Amino acid sequence: MSEYPLQLSDVELARYQFMAETAAASEADLWTAAGVVDGAAVADVGCGPGAVSAVLARLVGPTGRVVAVDRDPNAVAAARAAGAANLTVSEGAADDTGLEPASVDTVMIRHVLAHNGGREQAIVDHAATLVRPGGRVYLADIDMSAFRLRPKDARLVDLDDRYNEWHSRRGNDLSVGLRLGELLTGAGLEDVAHHGRYQIFPSRPGFRTPAWAALDALAADGLATPEDIDHWAAAFEEYDAMEVRPTMFVALFFAIGRRPAS
Ligand SMILES: C[S@@+](CC[C@H](N)C(=O)[O-])C[C@H]1O[C@@H](n2cnc3c(N)ncnc32)[C@H](O)[C@@H]1O
């Protein structure tokens, strides 16, 4: 069975860009508390196409550096293309990045744990080894069960149900955001902060949910027929045409763990 369902289309790249901009603005205080400051060394583990890595590279400035890691060669290529002088990108697993132990001030892991059922603790354990004593691990992940689009459309609820089923078959926890604090303390880190936010924003025309990026994976699992895909496409096109923009509700959680100083 394939392990990662989301294909990198232009629509998906735009979604990452939007998420990175939103995160930088709405989590600014938490990023600072996690050590994302001028001159810092930051690892972005499971960096995807590098939208967040590029923002981190800007924030740490020319005297800082960002090392970004992803196991997907397409994501690595996209992240390199998004590149900045103080950003290096390499291919590697989130629980075995190949980075030097204690080599960075901060490790950021965003929207990766939900794709790694049963491996979440191993990933956070590894991150804990990468930060220097006193350094921090920053986790951000979702509770997908609280995701809503309004106005509600039964076709898109059905699409999300199929997406959830795909993950559930692999033991993935799409509500892992609720467990971030436990994962940090399980890795021997001090739980410095654990916050949640319900982000509420209008969806732009052309916006598609993560489930839409997973159509190939759903089809391969027998969870999407061509007729299903036509229904879902029609529903999204109706959303695109709405004058009053539909509203998205996304439950996001953030946690910061500090490696004890000695
Ligand atoms: C949803 S994307 C998030 C990308 C980025 N962190 C962000 O928030 O914009 C998840 C990324 O994590 C990567 N990924 C998932 N599990 C991984 C693992 N075990 N090791 C390395 N990369 C992983 C995927 O290849 C994908 O690029």
The ligand as an SDF file (V2000), in Angstrom:
LIG
                    3D

 27 29  0  0  0  0  0  0  0  0999 V2000
    1.2290   17.5080    4.2550 C   0  0  0  0  0  0  0  0  0  0  0  0
    2.8970   17.6820    3.7410 S   0  0  0  0  0  0  0  0  0  0  0  0
    3.4500   19.0050    4.8070 C   0  0  0  0  0  0  0  0  0  0  0  0
    4.6110   19.7660    4.2460 C   0  0  0  0  0  0  0  0  0  0  0  0
    5.1390   20.8950    5.1360 C   0  0  0  0  0  0  0  0  0  0  0  0
    5.5850   20.4030    6.4270 N   0  0  0  0  0  0  0  0  0  0  0  0
    4.1000   21.9720    5.3250 C   0  0  0  0  0  0  0  0  0  0  0  0
    3.5080   22.0530    6.4120 O   0  0  0  0  0  0  0  0  0  0  0  0
    3.8540   22.7420    4.3800 O   0  0  0  0  0  0  0  0  0  0  0  0
    3.6810   16.2870    4.4460 C   0  0  0  0  0  0  0  0  0  0  0  0
    5.0810   16.0250    3.8750 C   0  0  0  0  0  0  0  0  0  0  0  0
    5.7160   15.1310    4.7860 O   0  0  0  0  0  0  0  0  0  0  0  0
    6.4100   14.1610    4.0420 C   0  0  0  0  0  0  0  0  0  0  0  0
    6.4950   12.9670    4.8780 N   0  0  0  0  0  0  0  0  0  0  0  0
    5.4670   12.2760    5.4130 C   0  0  0  0  0  0  0  0  0  0  0  0
    5.9290   11.2670    6.1480 N   0  0  0  0  0  0  0  0  0  0  0  0
    7.2920   11.3280    6.0790 C   0  0  0  0  0  0  0  0  0  0  0  0
    8.3310   10.5590    6.6270 C   0  0  0  0  0  0  0  0  0  0  0  0
    8.0670    9.5080    7.4290 N   0  0  0  0  0  0  0  0  0  0  0  0
    9.6130   10.8900    6.3460 N   0  0  0  0  0  0  0  0  0  0  0  0
    9.8930   11.9590    5.5570 C   0  0  0  0  0  0  0  0  0  0  0  0
    8.9400   12.7360    4.9950 N   0  0  0  0  0  0  0  0  0  0  0  0
    7.6470   12.4240    5.2640 C   0  0  0  0  0  0  0  0  0  0  0  0
    5.6100   13.9520    2.7800 C   0  0  0  0  0  0  0  0  0  0  0  0
    6.4250   13.4310    1.7480 O   0  0  0  0  0  0  0  0  0  0  0  0
    5.1060   15.3720    2.5130 C   0  0  0  0  0  0  0  0  0  0  0  0
    5.9660   16.0580    1.6530 O   0  0  0  0  0  0  0  0  0  0  0  0
  1  2  1  0
  2  3  1  0
  2 10  1  0
  3  4  1  0
  4  5  1  0
  5  6  1  0
  5  7  1  0
  7  8  2  0
  7  9  1  0
 10 11  1  0
 11 12  1  0
 11 26  1  0
 12 13  1  0
 13 14  1  0
 13 24  1  0
 14 15  1  0
 14 23  1  0
 15 16  2  0
 16 17  1  0
 17 18  1  0
 17 23  2  0
 18 19  1  0
 18 20  2  0
 20 21  1  0
 21 22  2  0
 22 23  1  0
 24 25  1  0
 24 26  1  0
 26 27  1  0
M  CHG  2   2   1   9  -1
M  END
$$$$
